[in-house]
Amino acid sequence: MRNVLITTIIYFLTFAQSVNAAGTSKSPAVDMVSYEQSWLDNNGTIALKNNTSENIHNVTFVLEYLDMHGNPLDYDTFTYNIDIAPGKTKKLDIPAYEHSRHYHYYKTKDELGNPAFKLRYELKDYNLPQKEKTDTVSTMGQLSARDSSNTTNDEYGYIMIIMILVILGIYVGSYVLVALMAQRRNRNPAMWILLSFFLTPVLICIILLVIGKNHIPEY
């Protein structure tokens, strides 16, 4: 009886220890493996690992930014569509923290003494169909806005080209007009075109109108 009691106690102690070990070693479904950001980077690069047995299609997580003493500085929530196979790791670019103030992640080398920060990662959710749909619509909206902006820029470009061609045509045409007016008035077209470079074609046309035709004497 005593041996049975001791065996039962040992069994329950072993079972409790295994349960406790499993509970403390459990990782988030999507965990942060690493983060990189130098003081020159516009984007930080976070590596996410899929600890589940299913494919990850989207993820929402919070990054809390800390100073080197562990004091909170700021936090931000990120939601991205990203495909990560079970047990695999994939990198993702996110906006850099305090890029304008030259902050860098403390594990990224920096020899210039720029301010450093640490990170605290917290998974909020993953594989949310509604969120994925919202992100897709949002992405399509951003693409549409970008396409619209590109279309507008293209239209402005075409208008500018047309205006330049019209101005160039008027500019060249004015010198052609000077040459024709000089020729019809029995005057040297080359000389009057040369004068146009200094006095403008409009003024030369007025002068040719005023002085009239050069009468060549007949012999």
Rosetta constraint file for C-alpha pairs under 8 A:
AtomPair CA 1 CA 5 HARMONIC 6.26 0.50
AtomPair CA 2 CA 6 HARMONIC 6.25 0.50
AtomPair CA 3 CA 7 HARMONIC 6.08 0.50
AtomPair CA 4 CA 8 HARMONIC 6.14 0.50
AtomPair CA 5 CA 9 HARMONIC 6.27 0.50
AtomPair CA 6 CA 10 HARMONIC 6.18 0.50
AtomPair CA 7 CA 11 HARMONIC 6.11 0.50
AtomPair CA 8 CA 12 HARMONIC 6.30 0.50
AtomPair CA 9 CA 13 HARMONIC 6.14 0.50
AtomPair CA 10 CA 14 HARMONIC 6.07 0.50
AtomPair CA 11 CA 15 HARMONIC 6.13 0.50
AtomPair CA 12 CA 16 HARMONIC 6.05 0.50
AtomPair CA 13 CA 17 HARMONIC 6.12 0.50
AtomPair CA 14 CA 18 HARMONIC 6.24 0.50
AtomPair CA 15 CA 19 HARMONIC 6.24 0.50
AtomPair CA 16 CA 20 HARMONIC 6.07 0.50
AtomPair CA 17 CA 21 HARMONIC 6.08 0.50
AtomPair CA 18 CA 22 HARMONIC 6.13 0.50
AtomPair CA 19 CA 23 HARMONIC 6.18 0.50
AtomPair CA 20 CA 24 HARMONIC 6.24 0.50
AtomPair CA 21 CA 25 HARMONIC 6.10 0.50
AtomPair CA 22 CA 26 HARMONIC 6.15 0.50
AtomPair CA 27 CA 31 HARMONIC 7.03 0.50
AtomPair CA 27 CA 51 HARMONIC 7.25 0.50
AtomPair CA 28 CA 51 HARMONIC 7.02 0.50
AtomPair CA 28 CA 123 HARMONIC 6.88 0.50
AtomPair CA 29 CA 50 HARMONIC 6.12 0.50
AtomPair CA 29 CA 51 HARMONIC 4.93 0.50
AtomPair CA 29 CA 52 HARMONIC 5.56 0.50
AtomPair CA 29 CA 123 HARMONIC 7.97 0.50
AtomPair CA 30 CA 48 HARMONIC 6.30 0.50
AtomPair CA 30 CA 49 HARMONIC 5.44 0.50
AtomPair CA 30 CA 50 HARMONIC 4.82 0.50
AtomPair CA 30 CA 51 HARMONIC 5.87 0.50
AtomPair CA 30 CA 52 HARMONIC 7.65 0.50
AtomPair CA 30 CA 59 HARMONIC 7.82 0.50
AtomPair CA 30 CA 123 HARMONIC 6.81 0.50
AtomPair CA 30 CA 126 HARMONIC 7.89 0.50
AtomPair CA 31 CA 48 HARMONIC 5.52 0.50
AtomPair CA 31 CA 49 HARMONIC 5.21 0.50
AtomPair CA 31 CA 50 HARMONIC 6.81 0.50
AtomPair CA 31 CA 51 HARMONIC 7.27 0.50
AtomPair CA 31 CA 123 HARMONIC 7.27 0.50
AtomPair CA 32 CA 46 HARMONIC 7.00 0.50
AtomPair CA 32 CA 47 HARMONIC 5.83 0.50
AtomPair CA 32 CA 48 HARMONIC 4.69 0.50
AtomPair CA 32 CA 49 HARMONIC 6.36 0.50
AtomPair CA 32 CA 121 HARMONIC 6.74 0.50
AtomPair CA 33 CA 46 HARMONIC 7.60 0.50
AtomPair CA 33 CA 47 HARMONIC 5.32 0.50
AtomPair CA 33 CA 48 HARMONIC 5.74 0.50
AtomPair CA 33 CA 49 HARMONIC 6.43 0.50
AtomPair CA 33 CA 89 HARMONIC 7.93 0.50
AtomPair CA 34 CA 46 HARMONIC 5.86 0.50
AtomPair CA 34 CA 47 HARMONIC 5.19 0.50
AtomPair CA 34 CA 48 HARMONIC 7.61 0.50
AtomPair CA 35 CA 44 HARMONIC 7.11 0.50
AtomPair CA 35 CA 45 HARMONIC 5.59 0.50
AtomPair CA 35 CA 46 HARMONIC 4.42 0.50
AtomPair CA 35 CA 47 HARMONIC 6.30 0.50
AtomPair CA 35 CA 105 HARMONIC 7.55 0.50
AtomPair CA 36 CA 44 HARMONIC 5.70 0.50
AtomPair CA 36 CA 45 HARMONIC 5.14 0.50
AtomPair CA 36 CA 46 HARMONIC 6.56 0.50
AtomPair CA 36 CA 105 HARMONIC 6.30 0.50
AtomPair CA 36 CA 107 HARMONIC 7.40 0.50
AtomPair CA 36 CA 108 HARMONIC 6.10 0.50
AtomPair CA 37 CA 41 HARMONIC 6.06 0.50
AtomPair CA 37 CA 43 HARMONIC 7.05 0.50
AtomPair CA 37 CA 44 HARMONIC 4.70 0.50
AtomPair CA 37 CA 45 HARMONIC 6.60 0.50
AtomPair CA 37 CA 96 HARMONIC 6.88 0.50
AtomPair CA 37 CA 104 HARMONIC 5.41 0.50
AtomPair CA 37 CA 105 HARMONIC 5.25 0.50
AtomPair CA 37 CA 108 HARMONIC 6.31 0.50
AtomPair CA 38 CA 44 HARMONIC 7.92 0.50
AtomPair CA 38 CA 103 HARMONIC 7.35 0.50
AtomPair CA 38 CA 104 HARMONIC 4.69 0.50
AtomPair CA 38 CA 105 HARMONIC 6.46 0.50
AtomPair CA 38 CA 108 HARMONIC 5.99 0.50
AtomPair CA 38 CA 109 HARMONIC 7.29 0.50
AtomPair CA 38 CA 110 HARMONIC 7.18 0.50
AtomPair CA 39 CA 99 HARMONIC 6.54 0.50
AtomPair CA 39 CA 102 HARMONIC 4.49 0.50
AtomPair CA 39 CA 103 HARMONIC 5.21 0.50
AtomPair CA 39 CA 104 HARMONIC 4.73 0.50
AtomPair CA 39 CA 110 HARMONIC 7.67 0.50
AtomPair CA 39 CA 114 HARMONIC 7.20 0.50
AtomPair CA 40 CA 99 HARMONIC 7.22 0.50
AtomPair CA 40 CA 102 HARMONIC 6.79 0.50
AtomPair CA 41 CA 96 HARMONIC 6.70 0.50
AtomPair CA 41 CA 99 HARMONIC 6.95 0.50
AtomPair CA 42 CA 95 HARMONIC 6.57 0.50
AtomPair CA 42 CA 96 HARMONIC 5.38 0.50
AtomPair CA 42 CA 99 HARMONIC 6.22 0.50
AtomPair CA 43 CA 93 HARMONIC 5.94 0.50
AtomPair CA 43 CA 94 HARMONIC 5.43 0.50
AtomPair CA 43 CA 95 HARMONIC 4.56 0.50
AtomPair CA 43 CA 96 HARMONIC 4.25 0.50
AtomPair CA 44 CA 93 HARMONIC 5.64 0.50
AtomPair CA 44 CA 94 HARMONIC 5.29 0.50
AtomPair CA 44 CA 95 HARMONIC 5.93 0.50
AtomPair CA 44 CA 96 HARMONIC 4.68 0.50
AtomPair CA 44 CA 97 HARMONIC 7.51 0.50
AtomPair CA 45 CA 91 HARMONIC 6.43 0.50
AtomPair CA 45 CA 92 HARMONIC 5.56 0.50
AtomPair CA 45 CA 93 HARMONIC 4.56 0.50
AtomPair CA 45 CA 94 HARMONIC 6.26 0.50
AtomPair CA 46 CA 91 HARMONIC 5.53 0.50
AtomPair CA 46 CA 92 HARMONIC 5.31 0.50
AtomPair CA 46 CA 93 HARMONIC 6.40 0.50
AtomPair CA 46 CA 94 HARMONIC 7.36 0.50
AtomPair CA 47 CA 89 HARMONIC 6.46 0.50
AtomPair CA 47 CA 90 HARMONIC 5.51 0.50
AtomPair CA 47 CA 91 HARMONIC 4.13 0.50
AtomPair CA 47 CA 92 HARMONIC 6.22 0.50
AtomPair CA 48 CA 89 HARMONIC 5.43 0.50
AtomPair CA 48 CA 90 HARMONIC 5.49 0.50
AtomPair CA 48 CA 91 HARMONIC 6.19 0.50
AtomPair CA 48 CA 92 HARMONIC 7.60 0.50
AtomPair CA 49 CA 84 HARMONIC 7.47 0.50
AtomPair CA 49 CA 87 HARMONIC 6.68 0.50
AtomPair CA 49 CA 88 HARMONIC 5.67 0.50
AtomPair CA 49 CA 89 HARMONIC 4.14 0.50
AtomPair CA 49 CA 90 HARMONIC 6.53 0.50
AtomPair CA 50 CA 55 HARMONIC 7.80 0.50
AtomPair CA 50 CA 56 HARMONIC 6.91 0.50
AtomPair CA 50 CA 84 HARMONIC 6.17 0.50
AtomPair CA 50 CA 85 HARMONIC 6.67 0.50
AtomPair CA 50 CA 86 HARMONIC 5.41 0.50
AtomPair CA 50 CA 87 HARMONIC 5.10 0.50
AtomPair CA 50 CA 88 HARMONIC 5.63 0.50
AtomPair CA 50 CA 89 HARMONIC 6.35 0.50
AtomPair CA 51 CA 86 HARMONIC 6.43 0.50
AtomPair CA 51 CA 87 HARMONIC 5.32 0.50
AtomPair CA 51 CA 88 HARMONIC 7.80 0.50
AtomPair CA 52 CA 86 HARMONIC 5.67 0.50
AtomPair CA 52 CA 87 HARMONIC 6.72 0.50
AtomPair CA 53 CA 86 HARMONIC 5.02 0.50
AtomPair CA 53 CA 87 HARMONIC 7.26 0.50
AtomPair CA 54 CA 85 HARMONIC 7.03 0.50
AtomPair CA 54 CA 86 HARMONIC 5.49 0.50
AtomPair CA 55 CA 83 HARMONIC 6.87 0.50
AtomPair CA 55 CA 84 HARMONIC 5.83 0.50
AtomPair CA 55 CA 85 HARMONIC 4.81 0.50
AtomPair CA 55 CA 86 HARMONIC 5.63 0.50
AtomPair CA 56 CA 82 HARMONIC 7.01 0.50
AtomPair CA 56 CA 83 HARMONIC 5.42 0.50
AtomPair CA 56 CA 84 HARMONIC 5.02 0.50
AtomPair CA 56 CA 85 HARMONIC 6.49 0.50
AtomPair CA 56 CA 86 HARMONIC 7.59 0.50
AtomPair CA 56 CA 126 HARMONIC 7.07 0.50
AtomPair CA 56 CA 127 HARMONIC 6.08 0.50
AtomPair CA 57 CA 81 HARMONIC 5.85 0.50
AtomPair CA 57 CA 82 HARMONIC 5.18 0.50
AtomPair CA 57 CA 83 HARMONIC 4.66 0.50
AtomPair CA 57 CA 84 HARMONIC 6.81 0.50
AtomPair CA 57 CA 126 HARMONIC 7.49 0.50
AtomPair CA 57 CA 127 HARMONIC 5.53 0.50
AtomPair CA 57 CA 132 HARMONIC 7.94 0.50
AtomPair CA 58 CA 79 HARMONIC 7.32 0.50
AtomPair CA 58 CA 80 HARMONIC 5.62 0.50
AtomPair CA 58 CA 81 HARMONIC 4.15 0.50
AtomPair CA 58 CA 82 HARMONIC 5.15 0.50
AtomPair CA 58 CA 83 HARMONIC 6.99 0.50
AtomPair CA 58 CA 126 HARMONIC 5.48 0.50
AtomPair CA 58 CA 127 HARMONIC 5.07 0.50
AtomPair CA 58 CA 128 HARMONIC 6.88 0.50
AtomPair CA 58 CA 132 HARMONIC 6.41 0.50
AtomPair CA 59 CA 79 HARMONIC 5.75 0.50
AtomPair CA 59 CA 80 HARMONIC 5.68 0.50
AtomPair CA 59 CA 81 HARMONIC 6.58 0.50
AtomPair CA 59 CA 82 HARMONIC 7.14 0.50
AtomPair CA 59 CA 123 HARMONIC 7.95 0.50
AtomPair CA 59 CA 124 HARMONIC 7.82 0.50
AtomPair CA 59 CA 125 HARMONIC 5.95 0.50
AtomPair CA 59 CA 126 HARMONIC 4.16 0.50
AtomPair CA 59 CA 127 HARMONIC 6.39 0.50
AtomPair CA 59 CA 128 HARMONIC 7.88 0.50
AtomPair CA 60 CA 77 HARMONIC 7.17 0.50
AtomPair CA 60 CA 78 HARMONIC 5.59 0.50
AtomPair CA 60 CA 79 HARMONIC 4.32 0.50
AtomPair CA 60 CA 80 HARMONIC 6.67 0.50
AtomPair CA 60 CA 123 HARMONIC 6.44 0.50
AtomPair CA 60 CA 124 HARMONIC 5.35 0.50
AtomPair CA 60 CA 125 HARMONIC 5.14 0.50
AtomPair CA 60 CA 126 HARMONIC 5.97 0.50
AtomPair CA 61 CA 77 HARMONIC 5.83 0.50
AtomPair CA 61 CA 78 HARMONIC 5.50 0.50
AtomPair CA 61 CA 79 HARMONIC 6.67 0.50
AtomPair CA 61 CA 121 HARMONIC 7.21 0.50
AtomPair CA 61 CA 122 HARMONIC 5.64 0.50
AtomPair CA 61 CA 123 HARMONIC 4.38 0.50
AtomPair CA 61 CA 124 HARMONIC 4.89 0.50
AtomPair CA 61 CA 125 HARMONIC 6.87 0.50
AtomPair CA 62 CA 75 HARMONIC 6.97 0.50
AtomPair CA 62 CA 76 HARMONIC 5.71 0.50
AtomPair CA 62 CA 77 HARMONIC 4.42 0.50
AtomPair CA 62 CA 78 HARMONIC 6.24 0.50
AtomPair CA 62 CA 121 HARMONIC 6.00 0.50
AtomPair CA 62 CA 122 HARMONIC 5.15 0.50
AtomPair CA 62 CA 123 HARMONIC 6.40 0.50
AtomPair CA 62 CA 124 HARMONIC 6.86 0.50
AtomPair CA 63 CA 75 HARMONIC 5.53 0.50
AtomPair CA 63 CA 76 HARMONIC 5.55 0.50
AtomPair CA 63 CA 77 HARMONIC 6.50 0.50
AtomPair CA 63 CA 78 HARMONIC 7.91 0.50
AtomPair CA 63 CA 119 HARMONIC 6.44 0.50
AtomPair CA 63 CA 120 HARMONIC 5.73 0.50
AtomPair CA 63 CA 121 HARMONIC 4.93 0.50
AtomPair CA 63 CA 122 HARMONIC 6.53 0.50
AtomPair CA 64 CA 72 HARMONIC 6.99 0.50
AtomPair CA 64 CA 73 HARMONIC 7.57 0.50
AtomPair CA 64 CA 74 HARMONIC 5.92 0.50
AtomPair CA 64 CA 75 HARMONIC 4.11 0.50
AtomPair CA 64 CA 76 HARMONIC 6.61 0.50
AtomPair CA 64 CA 119 HARMONIC 5.70 0.50
AtomPair CA 64 CA 120 HARMONIC 4.99 0.50
AtomPair CA 64 CA 121 HARMONIC 6.57 0.50
AtomPair CA 65 CA 72 HARMONIC 6.00 0.50
AtomPair CA 65 CA 73 HARMONIC 5.39 0.50
AtomPair CA 65 CA 74 HARMONIC 5.13 0.50
AtomPair CA 65 CA 75 HARMONIC 5.64 0.50
AtomPair CA 65 CA 117 HARMONIC 6.47 0.50
AtomPair CA 65 CA 118 HARMONIC 5.90 0.50
AtomPair CA 65 CA 119 HARMONIC 4.96 0.50
AtomPair CA 65 CA 120 HARMONIC 6.58 0.50
AtomPair CA 66 CA 70 HARMONIC 5.23 0.50
AtomPair CA 66 CA 71 HARMONIC 5.22 0.50
AtomPair CA 66 CA 72 HARMONIC 4.44 0.50
AtomPair CA 66 CA 73 HARMONIC 5.14 0.50
AtomPair CA 66 CA 74 HARMONIC 7.18 0.50
AtomPair CA 66 CA 117 HARMONIC 5.53 0.50
AtomPair CA 66 CA 118 HARMONIC 4.95 0.50
AtomPair CA 66 CA 119 HARMONIC 5.96 0.50
AtomPair CA 66 CA 120 HARMONIC 7.52 0.50
AtomPair CA 67 CA 71 HARMONIC 5.40 0.50
AtomPair CA 67 CA 72 HARMONIC 6.56 0.50
AtomPair CA 67 CA 73 HARMONIC 6.45 0.50
AtomPair CA 67 CA 116 HARMONIC 6.92 0.50
AtomPair CA 67 CA 117 HARMONIC 4.83 0.50
AtomPair CA 67 CA 118 HARMONIC 6.06 0.50
AtomPair CA 68 CA 106 HARMONIC 8.00 0.50
AtomPair CA 68 CA 116 HARMONIC 6.86 0.50
AtomPair CA 68 CA 117 HARMONIC 5.88 0.50
AtomPair CA 68 CA 118 HARMONIC 6.44 0.50
AtomPair CA 70 CA 118 HARMONIC 7.42 0.50
AtomPair CA 80 CA 135 HARMONIC 7.45 0.50
AtomPair CA 81 CA 132 HARMONIC 6.64 0.50
AtomPair CA 81 CA 135 HARMONIC 7.24 0.50
AtomPair CA 84 CA 88 HARMONIC 6.22 0.50
AtomPair CA 84 CA 89 HARMONIC 6.67 0.50
AtomPair CA 84 CA 90 HARMONIC 6.36 0.50
AtomPair CA 85 CA 89 HARMONIC 7.84 0.50
AtomPair CA 97 CA 103 HARMONIC 6.75 0.50
AtomPair CA 97 CA 104 HARMONIC 7.75 0.50
AtomPair CA 98 CA 102 HARMONIC 6.50 0.50
AtomPair CA 98 CA 103 HARMONIC 5.59 0.50
AtomPair CA 99 CA 103 HARMONIC 5.92 0.50
AtomPair CA 102 CA 114 HARMONIC 6.16 0.50
AtomPair CA 102 CA 115 HARMONIC 6.97 0.50
AtomPair CA 103 CA 114 HARMONIC 6.14 0.50
AtomPair CA 103 CA 115 HARMONIC 5.05 0.50
AtomPair CA 103 CA 116 HARMONIC 5.56 0.50
AtomPair CA 103 CA 117 HARMONIC 7.14 0.50
AtomPair CA 104 CA 108 HARMONIC 6.80 0.50
AtomPair CA 104 CA 110 HARMONIC 7.67 0.50
AtomPair CA 104 CA 114 HARMONIC 7.10 0.50
AtomPair CA 104 CA 115 HARMONIC 6.52 0.50
AtomPair CA 104 CA 116 HARMONIC 4.96 0.50
AtomPair CA 104 CA 117 HARMONIC 6.44 0.50
AtomPair CA 105 CA 116 HARMONIC 5.54 0.50
AtomPair CA 105 CA 117 HARMONIC 5.27 0.50
AtomPair CA 105 CA 118 HARMONIC 6.25 0.50
AtomPair CA 106 CA 116 HARMONIC 5.04 0.50
AtomPair CA 106 CA 117 HARMONIC 5.55 0.50
AtomPair CA 106 CA 118 HARMONIC 6.13 0.50
AtomPair CA 110 CA 114 HARMONIC 7.09 0.50
AtomPair CA 127 CA 132 HARMONIC 7.53 0.50
AtomPair CA 128 CA 132 HARMONIC 6.05 0.50
AtomPair CA 129 CA 133 HARMONIC 6.18 0.50
AtomPair CA 130 CA 134 HARMONIC 6.16 0.50
AtomPair CA 131 CA 135 HARMONIC 6.05 0.50
AtomPair CA 132 CA 136 HARMONIC 6.10 0.50
AtomPair CA 133 CA 137 HARMONIC 6.19 0.50
AtomPair CA 134 CA 138 HARMONIC 6.03 0.50
AtomPair CA 135 CA 139 HARMONIC 5.94 0.50
AtomPair CA 136 CA 140 HARMONIC 6.09 0.50
AtomPair CA 137 CA 141 HARMONIC 6.07 0.50
AtomPair CA 138 CA 142 HARMONIC 6.21 0.50
AtomPair CA 139 CA 143 HARMONIC 6.14 0.50
AtomPair CA 140 CA 144 HARMONIC 6.02 0.50
AtomPair CA 141 CA 145 HARMONIC 6.09 0.50
AtomPair CA 142 CA 146 HARMONIC 6.04 0.50
AtomPair CA 143 CA 147 HARMONIC 5.97 0.50
AtomPair CA 144 CA 148 HARMONIC 5.98 0.50
AtomPair CA 145 CA 149 HARMONIC 6.07 0.50
AtomPair CA 146 CA 150 HARMONIC 6.11 0.50
AtomPair CA 147 CA 151 HARMONIC 6.05 0.50
AtomPair CA 148 CA 152 HARMONIC 6.18 0.50
AtomPair CA 149 CA 153 HARMONIC 6.20 0.50
AtomPair CA 150 CA 154 HARMONIC 6.13 0.50
AtomPair CA 151 CA 155 HARMONIC 6.25 0.50
AtomPair CA 152 CA 156 HARMONIC 6.29 0.50
AtomPair CA 153 CA 157 HARMONIC 6.17 0.50
AtomPair CA 154 CA 158 HARMONIC 6.27 0.50
AtomPair CA 155 CA 159 HARMONIC 6.23 0.50
AtomPair CA 156 CA 160 HARMONIC 6.12 0.50
AtomPair CA 157 CA 161 HARMONIC 6.27 0.50
AtomPair CA 158 CA 162 HARMONIC 6.24 0.50
AtomPair CA 159 CA 163 HARMONIC 6.14 0.50
AtomPair CA 160 CA 164 HARMONIC 6.13 0.50
AtomPair CA 161 CA 165 HARMONIC 6.21 0.50
AtomPair CA 162 CA 166 HARMONIC 6.16 0.50
AtomPair CA 163 CA 167 HARMONIC 6.13 0.50
AtomPair CA 164 CA 168 HARMONIC 6.00 0.50
AtomPair CA 165 CA 169 HARMONIC 6.00 0.50
AtomPair CA 166 CA 170 HARMONIC 6.22 0.50
AtomPair CA 167 CA 171 HARMONIC 6.08 0.50
AtomPair CA 168 CA 172 HARMONIC 6.15 0.50
AtomPair CA 169 CA 173 HARMONIC 5.77 0.50
AtomPair CA 170 CA 174 HARMONIC 6.03 0.50
AtomPair CA 171 CA 175 HARMONIC 7.04 0.50
AtomPair CA 172 CA 176 HARMONIC 6.49 0.50
AtomPair CA 173 CA 177 HARMONIC 6.09 0.50
AtomPair CA 174 CA 178 HARMONIC 6.34 0.50
AtomPair CA 174 CA 201 HARMONIC 5.88 0.50
AtomPair CA 174 CA 202 HARMONIC 7.42 0.50
AtomPair CA 175 CA 179 HARMONIC 6.30 0.50
AtomPair CA 175 CA 193 HARMONIC 6.28 0.50
AtomPair CA 175 CA 196 HARMONIC 7.37 0.50
AtomPair CA 175 CA 201 HARMONIC 6.11 0.50
AtomPair CA 176 CA 180 HARMONIC 6.27 0.50
AtomPair CA 177 CA 181 HARMONIC 6.10 0.50
AtomPair CA 177 CA 205 HARMONIC 7.87 0.50
AtomPair CA 178 CA 182 HARMONIC 6.07 0.50
AtomPair CA 178 CA 189 HARMONIC 7.28 0.50
AtomPair CA 178 CA 192 HARMONIC 6.94 0.50
AtomPair CA 178 CA 193 HARMONIC 6.38 0.50
AtomPair CA 178 CA 196 HARMONIC 7.89 0.50
AtomPair CA 178 CA 201 HARMONIC 6.47 0.50
AtomPair CA 178 CA 204 HARMONIC 7.00 0.50
AtomPair CA 178 CA 205 HARMONIC 5.97 0.50
AtomPair CA 179 CA 183 HARMONIC 6.09 0.50
AtomPair CA 179 CA 189 HARMONIC 4.63 0.50
AtomPair CA 179 CA 190 HARMONIC 7.19 0.50
AtomPair CA 179 CA 192 HARMONIC 7.07 0.50
AtomPair CA 179 CA 193 HARMONIC 6.37 0.50
AtomPair CA 180 CA 184 HARMONIC 6.16 0.50
AtomPair CA 180 CA 189 HARMONIC 7.33 0.50
AtomPair CA 181 CA 185 HARMONIC 6.32 0.50
AtomPair CA 181 CA 205 HARMONIC 7.34 0.50
AtomPair CA 181 CA 208 HARMONIC 7.01 0.50
AtomPair CA 182 CA 186 HARMONIC 6.34 0.50
AtomPair CA 182 CA 187 HARMONIC 4.92 0.50
AtomPair CA 182 CA 188 HARMONIC 6.28 0.50
AtomPair CA 182 CA 189 HARMONIC 5.18 0.50
AtomPair CA 182 CA 192 HARMONIC 6.90 0.50
AtomPair CA 182 CA 208 HARMONIC 6.91 0.50
AtomPair CA 183 CA 187 HARMONIC 5.52 0.50
AtomPair CA 183 CA 188 HARMONIC 6.60 0.50
AtomPair CA 183 CA 189 HARMONIC 5.80 0.50
AtomPair CA 184 CA 213 HARMONIC 7.42 0.50
AtomPair CA 185 CA 208 HARMONIC 7.93 0.50
AtomPair CA 185 CA 212 HARMONIC 6.47 0.50
AtomPair CA 185 CA 213 HARMONIC 4.03 0.50
AtomPair CA 185 CA 214 HARMONIC 5.56 0.50
AtomPair CA 186 CA 213 HARMONIC 6.32 0.50
AtomPair CA 186 CA 214 HARMONIC 5.35 0.50
AtomPair CA 186 CA 215 HARMONIC 7.32 0.50
AtomPair CA 186 CA 216 HARMONIC 7.77 0.50
AtomPair CA 187 CA 213 HARMONIC 7.84 0.50
AtomPair CA 187 CA 214 HARMONIC 6.51 0.50
AtomPair CA 188 CA 192 HARMONIC 6.53 0.50
AtomPair CA 189 CA 193 HARMONIC 6.06 0.50
AtomPair CA 190 CA 194 HARMONIC 6.16 0.50
AtomPair CA 191 CA 195 HARMONIC 6.30 0.50
AtomPair CA 192 CA 196 HARMONIC 6.20 0.50
AtomPair CA 192 CA 204 HARMONIC 7.26 0.50
AtomPair CA 193 CA 197 HARMONIC 6.85 0.50
AtomPair CA 193 CA 201 HARMONIC 7.71 0.50
AtomPair CA 194 CA 198 HARMONIC 7.37 0.50
AtomPair CA 195 CA 199 HARMONIC 6.08 0.50
AtomPair CA 195 CA 200 HARMONIC 7.71 0.50
AtomPair CA 195 CA 204 HARMONIC 7.38 0.50
AtomPair CA 196 CA 200 HARMONIC 4.60 0.50
AtomPair CA 196 CA 201 HARMONIC 4.71 0.50
AtomPair CA 196 CA 203 HARMONIC 7.74 0.50
AtomPair CA 196 CA 204 HARMONIC 6.02 0.50
AtomPair CA 197 CA 201 HARMONIC 7.33 0.50
AtomPair CA 199 CA 203 HARMONIC 6.23 0.50
AtomPair CA 199 CA 204 HARMONIC 6.75 0.50
AtomPair CA 200 CA 204 HARMONIC 6.55 0.50
AtomPair CA 201 CA 205 HARMONIC 6.09 0.50
AtomPair CA 202 CA 206 HARMONIC 6.43 0.50
AtomPair CA 203 CA 207 HARMONIC 6.27 0.50
AtomPair CA 204 CA 208 HARMONIC 6.13 0.50
AtomPair CA 205 CA 209 HARMONIC 6.22 0.50
AtomPair CA 206 CA 210 HARMONIC 6.23 0.50
AtomPair CA 207 CA 211 HARMONIC 6.13 0.50
AtomPair CA 208 CA 212 HARMONIC 5.87 0.50
